[in-house]
Amino acid sequence: MKRTAHLLRGTAAAVTTTFLAALLAAPTAQAAPAARTLHAAPDGDGTSCTVSRPCSTDGARDRARTERDRDVRVLLEGGTYRLDEPLRLGAADSGKDGRTVTWAAAPGARPVFSGGREITGWQRDTGGTWTASVPDGVTPRQLFVDGERAVRARGEACPATVCDATGAGMTGAGATGIADWQRPTDAEAVIRIRWRNYHCRIAGVSGDDMTFAQPCWTNSSAGTDRTGPAWDSTTVDSGRYSGVAFFENAPELLDEPGEFTWNSEARTVTYLPREGEDMRRDQVVTPHTEQLLVLDGAHDVTVSGIGFAYAAYRQPDTDEGYAGTQAGLTLTGATGPVDHAGRYYTKPAAAVTVRGGRRVAIDRAVFRNLGGAGAILEAGTKDSSLTRSAFTDLSSGAVYVGDTEPRPGAELAGERNTIAYNTIHRSGVEYTDSVGIWAGYEAGLTIDHNTLGHLPYSGISVGWGWNQPEAQQSVLRDNAVTGNRITHVMEVAQEQHDGGAIYTQGAQPGTVLSGNYVNRSAFGNTERDGNGIYLDEQSSHILVEKNVITRIGYKWVSNWADYGIGNTARGNWTDTAAPALGGTGSVMTDNLTGLDRLPAAALAVASRAGVQGGPVEQLRTDLARTGTATQSSTDGTATAALASDADTTTDSRTQAEAGAWWQVDLGTKRHVRRIEVWNDASSTTADFDVVTDDRTIHVTGKALRPTVVDLDSRTRTVKIMVRGTGSVALSQVLVHP
């Protein structure tokens, strides 16, 4: 032992001596120069870029290019940077030789890049409206009064029986009064069909007929062969078209406070103020500049603490309009290649765009009051991130990552990007088919601990391509959607369908959806097609594990296609059941379904989800599932018990008859405070009474999923009964104490 120790000591001494000799012989290492700090301000100019003499943003960028041997920090003083064109950063503005370039808010400052143009000189009209001239080159598609979004004046819905759409145009100009409008060609038709959204400007009116701007209308119609056969079933001239959601931007429709119209001929905007607004004092801004920050080929760049506001999205104001395909992407151009896999769809304009970036980090940014999207990372961006940022009041989606080409070259493949700890609230305000976070063909993407709420369509969408041959082999793989909090999505008022809180497409081996809290997706919907986690079409080889999914309009998890293969759902918690995963080789195991109380383990997962965690909606005890269900008659095998089996995918159904009813006997009188009536798949039950032992409550129109009736009753029975002749068909009835 002593000999060994002596040998080790000798060896260590020899190594140390050799190391010291080499160190002494080596030239003296030069310490890295200190980081160069440059300063910019909204009114900055010159080239000094000091605290006392700050530069403009372009000046700071140009000065930073001269610093080649050190880290560079550009500190932005507080205030509004009004941009006529975006700040562009490229390879010349990147970190060099292991160095980094950082653009950040100065300590305590709140810099905001703005694409807005202020509208001033308001004059009061008769009738309470105010009008102002608009500068040349500015088209006010959106208007914000002291930061609050105004609404383009809109009318009522027009059913297909009046506004009958064909590939050539639409009827209804006479019946709606559009034929008598002063400027019908300033107005647009807004149409929602399933998951799609269309905005096309009226091009002309002749009698009862309307034509629309091209190529918007052609791209919104069937037969282009640029979207695929399934898309032709959801076009404006398809059988699923039920009418116009509303027409907008006509002075004849200006009748509600907070609405405005744009007169393209007079170049004026007219606004009806909300209570408390003063047009002589309030700041009125319209988005104008389309992009605010573009990083094209940049690398080793960090952007931190900067706000982005009032960026525009100009395409919908052109004859292209907005021919929505899915998730905020559109079909553009009068012609294009035949394609059924969505490879040539167009993303919206965004306030921040990163193209081909490497190690680009956007952190603690604030995106608000935008006419388009928040941020896009595309064209082969790799090892980049968008973190700890806030998005609110966006016309389109918040974040777009990746592209629509299934097999891009290595340089154009999106890899190892991260979207984490962001808050997204009220995106898709105008283009309601948009999603909170969209990812195309990405590999190694992480979407982690984001909080998303109050969105019109899906929350997070990963993958593309459906079941088309060109998309069956792609770069999609190893993506992780983890720890996100997604609540109040697929909101009913926006009438978008066939989506989910988390939506996927395409085979993506190694992809995991885990630890997410999903609550109230498509809750209160009019159709049975809103899901918690939706493995659509060719979604394959995806693991769905340890998620908490509650209060869903349809299925907690859906994998309906037999060609969506090899998926696994295990260890999840939910308050409903779902049919087995439809894909070949797909399995469900160890899921706790049909819960009427969340256990401690589920509450722990849900409470940790999101940016900072948060409260969890505990489920309410359901008295109906332990009661005895009966009904006035039974249609086929649709027994009464199927409405109290904790499964929103099965239905009870009576024959069509006078006074048809469904009832549950609770066994003894119970104190009932809430009843939820879930309509069946065909929305059969309508104009019905909810009857307890001590009261009757009438519900007009169709039952939703669910219709919620709050009451204070002591009752043994709860009955759902139609007035007149009809059928009672129910997916579920919940009775809460």
Secondary structure, DSSP 8 states (H G I E B T S, - for coil): -HHHHHHHHHHHHHHHHHHHHHHHHS---------EEEEE-TT--SS--SSSS-B-HHHHHHHHTT--SS-EEEEE-SEEEE-SS-EEE-GGGS--TT--EEEEE-TT--EEEE-EEE----EE-GGG-EEEE--TT---SS-EETTEE-EE-B---EETTTS-B-SS-EE-HHHHSGGG-S-GGG-EEEEEETTEEEEEEEEEEETTEEEE-TTHHHHTSS--SSS-HHHHTTSTTSTT--EESEEES-GGG--STTEEEEETTTTEEEE---TT--TTTS-EEEE--S-SEEEES-EEEEEES-EEE-----GGGSTT-EEEEEBTEE--SS-----SS-TT-B---EEEEEES-EEEEEES-EEEEESSEEEEEESS-BS-EEES-EEEEESS-SEEES-S-SS--GGG-EES-EEES-EEES--SSSTTB-SEEE-SEES-EEES-EEES-SS-SEEE---TT-GGGSS-S-B--EEES-EEEEES-GGG---SEEEEEE-SEEEEEEEES-EEEEESTTBSSS-EEEEEE-TT-EEEEEES-EEEEESS-SEE---TTS-S-EEES-EESS------STT-EEES-B-S-SS--HHHHHHHHH-SSS----------SGGGSEEEES---TT--GGGGSSS-TT--EE--SEET-EEEEEEEEEEEEEEEEEEE-TT---EEEEEEETTEEEEEEEE--BTEEEEEEEEEEEEEEEESSEE--EEEEEEEE-
